[in-house]
Amino acid sequence: MSGAAMRDAMRALSWLVRAVRGWGPSPVGTRRAWRRRAELQLRVSGQYGPEWWEIAPAAAAILAGLGGLLAGLVWLWLHVGWWAALFAAAVLACVGRAAVRWHRARVERRRRSAVCFSLEQVDAADDRAFRAIVGRLLLRDGWTQVRGVRISRTVVHLVGAGRDGRRLGVAFERGVGHTDRAAGGRAVLRPVGDASRLPGGVEAGPRPLFLVVSSGAFARERVVWAARNDVRLVDRALLQRWAAGEPLALLLDLDLTEAYPNAS
């Protein structure tokens, strides 16, 4: 065998070994080492998930339970009648549906409780943090594409969208100085924008929802203006309940099928 053929054979053998072992050149080392580092980072952050032997007992129990239910239905079909098996299957389907709905409601409660704020946090927040709090509450309630839109040098609105394409516009008012807690949360308000229309460049969908969110109370003139312009007001009392976990649609008595996309 010539020297060139020997080099080609050795090169092919080296490539085959790397392919079998999963090795290959990488800017930061071998692929296996990169995978090990990524796995270690996931384990340290708690995002790796369970190992197969950790979920094997639960999987076996589920399969055994399904097998037992199927065997029970077959026994009813053979020894009692088809109607008994059908009735038992309907009962099991109802119980399973109720269990799934209960589990979803529990998960939803946990998800909502993870995004809650107190009035102390709201009062301590500056304008940017206040908008961030409201944005997180909107995302929690199922609104998507929530982002800030600058209206002027000092005015920023939030816009968003529902699952049905309905657009959302949010303006803000903050209390000047400290809120007079003895007066029921009333404060002198500093207007920071008009929510009677969506900002420029944002296409309005069917029946857009306009909000003005305040950390204080609204004056009578503001309430009259909102009623005339079809704008919903969220004052300090509603903000406290909303931030505590209650859905905004229920607080404002909105149409759940349109204004609250995550109500189903």
C-alpha positions in Angstrom: 0.0 0.0 0.0 1.4 3.4 -1.0 1.9 6.3 1.4 -1.0 8.3 0.0 -3.4 5.4 0.3 -2.3 4.8 3.9 -2.9 8.4 4.8 -6.4 8.3 3.2 -7.2 5.1 5.1 -6.1 6.6 8.4 -8.1 9.8 7.7 -11.2 7.8 7.0 -10.7 5.7 10.1 -10.2 8.8 12.2 -13.5 10.3 10.8 -15.3 7.1 11.6 -14.2 7.1 15.2 -15.3 10.7 15.7 -18.7 9.9 14.2 -19.2 6.9 16.4 -18.2 8.6 19.6 -20.0 11.8 18.8 -16.9 13.9 18.8 -16.2 16.8 16.4 -14.3 20.0 16.3 -15.9 23.0 18.1 -14.7 26.5 18.8 -14.8 25.8 22.5 -13.8 22.2 22.5 -15.4 18.9 21.6 -19.1 18.5 21.1 -19.3 16.0 24.0 -17.6 18.5 26.3 -20.0 21.2 25.2 -23.0 19.0 25.8 -21.7 18.1 29.3 -21.2 21.8 30.1 -24.7 22.6 28.9 -26.1 19.7 30.9 -24.2 20.9 34.0 -25.6 24.4 33.6 -29.2 23.1 33.4 -28.7 20.9 36.4 -27.3 23.8 38.5 -30.1 26.1 37.5 -32.7 23.4 38.2 -34.0 23.3 34.6 -32.7 19.9 33.5 -35.7 18.0 34.5 -36.1 14.5 36.0 -34.1 11.5 34.9 -35.9 8.6 33.2 -35.5 6.4 36.3 -37.3 9.1 38.3 -40.4 9.2 36.2 -40.4 5.4 35.4 -42.5 4.5 38.5 -45.1 7.1 37.8 -45.2 6.0 34.1 -45.6 2.4 35.2 -48.4 3.3 37.6 -50.3 5.2 34.9 -49.9 2.4 32.4 -51.1 -0.1 35.1 -54.1 2.1 35.9 -55.1 2.4 32.3 -54.7 -1.3 31.8 -56.8 -2.0 34.9 -59.6 0.3 33.6 -59.5 -1.3 30.2 -59.7 -4.8 31.7 -62.6 -3.7 33.9 -64.5 -2.4 30.9 -63.9 -5.6 29.0 -65.1 -7.7 32.0 -68.3 -5.6 32.1 -68.8 -6.1 28.4 -68.4 -9.8 28.6 -70.2 -10.6 31.9 -72.8 -7.9 32.3 -73.5 -6.4 28.9 -72.4 -3.7 26.5 -74.6 -1.1 28.2 -72.8 -1.6 31.5 -69.4 -1.1 29.8 -70.7 2.0 28.0 -72.1 3.5 31.1 -68.9 2.9 33.0 -66.9 4.4 30.2 -69.1 7.5 30.3 -68.7 7.9 34.1 -64.9 7.5 33.7 -64.9 10.2 31.0 -66.8 12.6 33.2 -64.5 12.0 36.1 -61.5 12.4 33.9 -62.7 15.6 32.5 -63.5 17.0 35.9 -60.0 16.0 37.1 -58.4 17.7 34.1 -60.4 20.9 34.7 -59.5 20.9 38.4 -55.8 20.4 37.6 -55.9 23.3 35.0 -57.6 25.6 37.5 -55.0 24.7 40.1 -52.2 25.4 37.7 -53.8 28.7 36.7 -54.1 29.8 40.3 -50.4 29.0 40.9 -49.5 30.9 37.7 -51.5 34.0 38.8 -50.2 33.9 42.3 -46.7 34.0 40.9 -47.4 37.4 39.3 -48.8 39.5 42.2 -47.8 42.9 43.6 -48.7 44.9 46.6 -49.6 48.6 46.8 -46.3 49.2 48.5 -44.4 47.9 45.5 -46.6 50.0 43.2 -46.0 53.2 45.2 -42.3 52.6 45.4 -42.0 52.1 41.6 -41.0 54.9 39.2 -42.8 55.4 36.0 -40.9 52.7 34.1 -41.3 50.2 36.9 -45.0 51.1 37.1 -45.5 50.4 33.4 -43.6 47.1 33.8 -45.9 46.0 36.6 -49.0 46.7 34.5 -47.4 45.0 31.6 -46.8 41.8 33.6 -50.4 41.9 34.9 -51.6 42.2 31.3 -49.5 39.2 30.2 -50.8 37.3 33.2 -54.3 37.9 32.0 -53.6 36.5 28.6 -52.8 39.6 26.5 -50.0 39.2 24.0 -47.6 41.5 22.2 -47.6 43.9 25.2 -45.0 46.6 24.6 -44.3 50.2 25.2 -45.0 52.9 22.6 -43.5 56.3 23.1 -46.0 59.1 22.5 -43.7 62.0 23.4 -40.4 62.6 25.2 -42.0 61.9 28.6 -45.1 59.9 27.7 -45.1 56.1 27.0 -48.2 54.0 26.5 -48.6 50.3 26.5 -50.2 48.5 23.6 -51.2 44.8 23.3 -53.4 42.4 21.5 -55.9 39.7 22.4 -56.2 36.3 20.9 -59.0 37.5 18.7 -56.9 40.4 17.4 -58.5 43.0 19.6 -56.1 45.9 20.3 -55.4 47.3 23.7 -54.1 50.8 24.6 -53.1 51.7 28.2 -52.2 55.2 29.5 -51.1 56.0 33.1 -51.6 58.5 35.8 -49.4 58.7 38.9 -49.9 60.4 42.2 -47.7 63.5 42.8 -46.0 63.1 46.2 -47.3 60.7 48.8 -50.8 59.2 48.6 -53.2 60.4 51.3 -54.1 57.0 52.6 -56.5 58.5 55.2 -58.5 59.9 52.3 -59.1 56.5 50.8 -56.1 56.6 48.5 -56.8 59.9 46.8 -53.9 61.8 45.4 -53.2 64.7 43.1 -52.8 63.1 39.7 -50.2 63.9 37.1 -51.7 63.0 33.6 -49.2 61.2 31.4 -51.2 60.7 28.2 -54.6 60.3 26.5 -55.9 56.8 26.1 -58.9 57.6 23.9 -57.0 56.4 20.8 -54.2 54.0 19.9 -50.8 55.5 19.3 -49.8 56.2 15.7 -48.5 53.2 13.7 -50.7 50.7 15.6 -53.6 49.2 13.7 -56.8 49.2 15.6 -58.7 45.9 15.6 -62.4 45.4 16.4 -63.6 47.4 19.4 -60.2 48.3 20.9 -60.0 48.4 24.7 -58.6 51.7 26.2 -57.5 51.9 29.8 -56.1 54.5 32.1 -54.4 53.0 35.1 -53.7 55.1 38.1 -52.0 54.5 41.5 -54.5 57.1 43.0 -58.1 58.1 42.6 -59.7 59.8 39.6 -61.3 63.2 39.8 -65.0 63.6 38.8 -64.0 65.4 35.6 -61.7 62.4 34.6 -64.6 59.9 35.2 -66.9 62.0 33.0 -64.3 62.2 30.3 -63.7 58.4 30.4 -67.5 57.7 30.1 -67.8 60.0 27.1 -64.8 58.5 25.3 -65.4 54.8 26.1 -62.3 54.6 28.2 -62.1 52.2 31.2 -60.5 53.6 34.4 -58.5 51.5 36.9 -58.1 53.5 40.1 -56.1 52.6 43.2 -58.7 50.2 44.6 -59.1 48.3 41.4 -55.4 48.2 40.9 -54.9 46.7 44.3 -57.3 43.9 43.6 -55.9 43.4 40.0 -52.3 43.2 41.3 -53.4 40.8 44.0 -54.5 38.3 41.4 -58.1 39.1 40.3 -58.7 39.1 36.5 -59.1 42.6 35.1 -62.1 41.6 33.0 -64.0 40.6 36.1 -63.1 43.8 37.9 -64.2 46.0 34.9 -67.2 43.8 34.0 -65.9 43.3 30.5 -67.1 40.8 27.9 -65.1 37.8 28.8 -65.1 36.4 25.3 -63.7 39.6 23.8 -61.9 41.7 26.4 -60.4 38.9 28.4 -58.7 36.5 26.0 -57.7 34.0 28.7 -61.1 33.5 30.3 -61.9 30.2 28.8 
